[in-house]
Amino acid sequence: MTAHNFTMTLIFSVSALVGGCTASSVGLGSSDIITVEGMINVWGAEPFTVIVLHTEESNTYVLVLDDDERSNLITPVTARVTGRVYVDTWRGQPFAHLDVTSMDLPDK
């Protein structure tokens, strides 16, 4: 196999894998509630910032918060977050999102 054929095969395989994961994850229903613990931080630059939670297992979730929750959050902070997980895009790529239903923060 030539280098060009190998590269094209690799690109096709990765595209199929990402597309397949996205397509199968998009169907997640409201019962897909998870609880994760990790470090909450702000990623990006204004006006394109997102609040993310990064776990010790190297999983990262974009947190979907209402305006009050977002404005009262002081980062970085370690927290336990529960919510509905689903796949959406961030910066043009498929990314795990967590629609937050509850968040346990340390006492101030």
Long-range contacts (C-beta under 8 A, 24 or more apart in sequence): 18-94, 21-87, 21-94, 22-87, 22-94, 25-86, 25-87, 25-94, 26-86, 26-87, 28-84, 28-85, 28-86, 28-87, 30-84, 32-84, 32-85, 32-86, 33-82, 33-83, 33-84, 33-85, 33-101, 34-82, 34-83, 34-85, 34-98, 35-80, 35-81, 35-82, 36-61, 36-80, 36-81, 36-98, 37-78, 37-79, 37-80, 37-81, 38-78, 38-79, 38-81, 39-76, 39-77, 39-78, 40-73, 40-75, 40-76, 40-77, 40-78, 40-79, 40-81, 41-75, 41-76, 42-75, 50-90, 51-75, 53-79, 53-81, 53-98, 59-96, 60-95, 60-96, 61-85, 61-96, 61-97, 61-98, 62-88, 62-90, 62-95, 62-96, 62-97, 62-98, 63-97, 63-98, 63-100, 64-97, 64-98, 64-99, 64-100, 65-100, 69-100, 69-103, 73-105, 77-105, 77-106, 78-106, 79-103, 79-104, 79-105, 79-106, 80-104
